Amino acid sequence: MYLIEYTYSMSKLNLDPEQAAFLKELADLWPLAKGSLTQVRKPCIRPHCPACRSGRKHPAWLFSFRRAGKQVCRYVPAALAPVLQQALDNGRQLEQRLVELGAELLARYRQQRE
């Protein structure tokens, strides 16, 4: 119920054109994530596994991020790894865009003062 109400009220917001353009830009970047994705190789629990015996081990994906200032790592299923990688790339694009917006804001402020 809350999601429907929130979505309904979002369409009634009075946004200036710059805000609307930013929200459109933000929507185009979905999904978003911040952190890193790493492929590692881990041994399994089978006692005579040929891959582990040869030293190749088994590939696994780990997602690392910070929560409350502490490093956290989570296992990622292989099927989700490409989606998460895209979300991380989108997150980096968003961070870069925020830097650009900050510089633009400062430039406009300086122009108004002159």
Secondary structure, 3 states (H helix, E strand, C coil): CHHHHHHHHHCCCCCCHHHHHHHHHHHHCCCCCCCEEEEEEECCCCCCCHHHHHCCCEEEEEEEEEECCEEEEEEECCCCHHHHHHHHHHHHHHHHHHHHHHHHHHHHHHHHHC
